[in-house]
Amino acid sequence: MGKQQWCLRVNRQGAETVRRALLEEGTLDKSLKIRPDGDELLFPVISEREGSMMAEFEELYQRAPLPRHELVGGIAILAEDDPAGAAAILGDRPSVHTVLFAESAVEGEFRTKRFRVLAGDETTATIHTEYGRTFRIDLEKAYFSARLASERQRITAIMHDGEEVLDMFAGVGPFAVMLAEKAGMVWACDLNPDAVSLLIGNISRNRVSNVIPTLADAADLPEVFGRRFDRVIMNLPLMAERFLPAASRLCRPGGTIHFYALVGDEDEDTPLLRRIPSRSMEKRFVRSYAPGRSHVVYDIVVD
Ligand code: SAM
């Protein structure tokens, strides 16, 4: 059952011009659906006017705006503790099975957060898809963020076929599994046993045969491997600085270290970077993190 409203009958040829003019005037009734009538279109207007007539229109579904959230697989993470908003997200997004609220900031060596389920299934685990690869993640057990997806693509694009790559802080494996497409071999290390366990599952889930999972402290990797790599990934923002000396021992001359950091817009580069013998160093903006703070990456070609 539609709604009766005043409307203008408009020739299809000039319809777009009329639509824009009505929008500009603020007289188009946006709650109703414009509809055809023979060769012409009927534009609902908010009140009677010259040349207008009454007709029946279908009402447009007006969605209330959903609260701000981040999507990771089937999990929506809400910025606010808002159970009503969580229920609205669950009802509105068929792919979402759980809505979480983070009860803590990123904490500890494993860089995880504590979550509370606001709506949906009682879980912090889900399957996330990135550029055709799938990852099982468990947000309370191991760190994961979808926000560096385009960084992983950038690095894959600049890699040469057959490179030997070391991911020092691999988590559940998004860099390692993505980079495996071009690499000869990727060694993926993490200190968190849950992360390594999820990583092992993600390697087989994606049928990747050239990623080697390693449970180890990054500080020990020069001794663990006793060799150098073509490319070293350091994705441990705020805490990776102290591992720079190890990374420079692990990267071959001419190889590249990708060092991720969260920096203030006015901050100087950490002096530790100058201690790495390098042929070149390029600082790139990755994404905005907070007002005045950015996620950046230093691409360092080692000497
Ligand atoms: N690269 C992954 C990603 O993009 O999702 C994970 C990055 S997360 C920010 C950093 C990871 O480093 C965590 O999984 C944490 O467990 C691991 N980590 C922290 N300290 C470490 C250490 N000393 N040695 C090895 N891994 C460490």
Boltz pocket constraint, residues with backbone or C-beta under 6 A from the ligand:
constraints:
  - pocket:
      binder: B
      contacts: [[A, 109], [A, 110], [A, 111], [A, 142], [A, 143], [A, 144], [A, 145], [A, 148], [A, 168], [A, 169], [A, 170], [A, 171], [A, 172], [A, 173], [A, 174], [A, 175], [A, 189], [A, 190], [A, 191], [A, 192], [A, 195], [A, 216], [A, 217], [A, 218], [A, 219], [A, 235], [A, 236], [A, 237]]
      max_distance: 6.0
